[in-house]
Amino acid sequence: MATALFGEGYVRGSLLVSESAAQTAQNIIYSQGLFRLGLATDLITFAGVVVLVWSLHQLLQPVNTKLALLAAFFRLVEVGAHFSAVAFGLAAASLLGGGEYVKAFNAEQLAGLAGLALRAQGAGLTIGFIPLGIGSAIFAWLLFQSAYVPRVLAGWGIVSSLMLAIYAIAWVITPSTTDFFYLAMLPMFIYEVGLGLWLVVNGARTGTTSAA
């Protein structure tokens, strides 16, 4: 969670200027190290998601084997989309990092190409929210059925996960919905933090369910 906040909230939030490809390019040129560090923390975050998905699958498989597997598949599709998105960020960094292969382009062209790469990165990250939301909603439904965690928390997880998926689908149709990014993310953030704290402090009440 901390690495995700660093990559999205601090690095991209401070370097990317949606209204100006030229200003974004200058920011990345002057802060190449920070931009690449943000990409590295993204990779750490996505690797952590794989561990999380495995853990949730192991926990919830006794509740409903098929649904737990389906949720895991959706979440792994999310990870694939998000890992691929990082490659576009690296492409933007390479375009703005100098080198022989970019000398054929002037500064304005490089800024435009880097801007396209960054838009592709953003698209990959946003599209990944669709399988993320669906998979997370299924896991939350299984948590609700199992009573491993409070049902209020699991119910909030279902709603917040579906909200995130709906936001991403709406973005595909109407890109201006990016204005609601943090509004769509906040409920999911509350759910993930709440679920993590509950499991750390109380553990899962695995004795209260029967296999399905």
N, C-alpha and C positions, 0 to 999 in steps of 0.2 A: 504494500500500500504506500509506504514512504517513497519507494523508488518511482511508483506511478505518479505520485503527486509532484515529485521533483522533475520528472521528464515532461509531463504535460503542463503543470501549473507554473513551474519556475522557468525551465529552459525554453519551451516553445512559447509560453506566455510572455516571456521577456524579449525573445529574439524575432518572432514572426509578426510581421505587420501586414494584416490582410489587405489593406488598401494600397500597399506600395511594395512591388516586387524589388525595386531598387533599394529601398531602405532595408528590407529583409536581407537582401544579398550583402549589404554593407555590415549589418549586424552579425551575420554568420562569418564573414571574412575576418572581422575583428575579434570574434569569439568562437573560433573554430574548435578550440579545446572544449569549451562549455557545450557547444552543440553536439560534438561527438560523445561527450560524457553523457548527455541526455539520451542519445541513441543506445549507449551501452547499458544505462539503467533501464531502458525499455526492454532490452534483451533479458536482463535479469528478472524483470517483472514477469515477462511472458514465460520464462523458464519456471518461475515460481507458480504460475497458473497451472502448469502441467502437474506439479506436485499436488497442488490443491485439488485438481480434478481427480487424480488418482485416489487421494484420501477420501473425498466425498463419495466416489464410486465404491470404495471398499466399505465405507460406513453404511451406505444406503442400498447396497446390493441385496442384503437380506430382506429389505422391505419390498422391493419389486425389481427383480433382476433385469428385465427388459427395459424398463424406464430408466434405471440407473445407467445402463449401457447407452441408451439413446442420448441421455443428458451428457454423458462423457464424450460421445461423438460430436455433438454440437459444440461443446467447449473446445475440443481439439481442432475443429474447423476454425473456430475463433482464433486460436493460437497460430494456426497456419497463416491466416489473413494478416494478423498483427506482425508476425515475423517477416512476412513479405513486405509489409509497409515500411519496415526499417530499412530495407534495401533502397527504397526511393529516397529516404533521408540521407543515406550514404552517397547516393548518386548526386544529390544536391551539394553535399559537402565537397565531393570530388570536383564538381564543376567550378566551385568557388575557391578551391584550394590551390589553383595554379597548376602548372605542368605543361609539357609540350603539346599534349592533345587538345588543350583548350585555347591555344594561341590563335587558332583560326577564327575565333569569335571575339567580338568586341564586348565591352563591359555590359552594354544594354542587352545584347543577345544572351550573354551568360546569365544575367539576372532573370531574363525571361525563361530560359531553360531550367534554371534552378527553381524558379517559381512553379513551373509545371510539375517538376519532380516532387516538390513539397505538397502541391495540391493532390498528387497521386498518393503520397504518403498519408495525407489527411483522409482521403477517400478510403484507403485500405483500413485505417484505424476505425473509421466510422462504420464501414460495412461489417467489420468484425463484431460490432456491437449487436448485430442481428442474431448470429448463432450464440453469442455470449448471453444475450437476454433470454433466448429460448431455452438454452441449456440450464442456465441459472434458475429459471422459472420451474423447470422440471425437478431439479434438485430440491428447490424450496417446497414444491408440492409433496415430494417424498418425505422431507423433514416434517411437514405439516401432518401427513398421514401417520408418521412414526411416533410423533410426540417426543422425539429426541431432544428437541428444544421447545421453548414456549411457542404455542401456535400463533400467538400474536406476531411474534418475530418472523416465523415462517410465512405467515400470510402477507406480512409487509414485504418479504422477499419475493413472493410471487408477483405482487403488484409492481414493485419497483423494477424487477427484471423485465416484465412485459412492457413497462413504460420505456425502458431503454431500447428495446427492440423496435417498438413503434416509432420512437424518435428517429432511429437510423433509417427505417423504411421511409418515413416522411422526408428525411433529408435527401434520399435518392430522388424523390418526386419534386421536392421544393428545397433547393440548397439553402435558401434563406433561413431555414429552421435552425441553422447553426447558432442563431441568436439565443436559442433555448438549450444550448449544450449543457451548461452547468445546472440548469433547472432539471434536465433529464438525468444528470449524473448524481445529483445530491441524494435522492431517495436510495439509490443503489449504494452509494458511499455509506449512508447511515446503516443500511442492512448489513453490508459486509463487515463494517466495524463492530456492529452489535453482535453478529453471529460469531465473529472471531473472539470477542471478549467473553461471550457466554461459554464457548467451547473451552477456552483457556481456563476460566475460573471454575466452571461447573462440570465440564465434560458433557458428553452425550448420554442421555438417560436410556441406554440401550436395553435395559431390562424391561422397558415398558411396552415393547412392541413384539409382534409375531411376524414371521416371514410370510411374504405374499408370493 
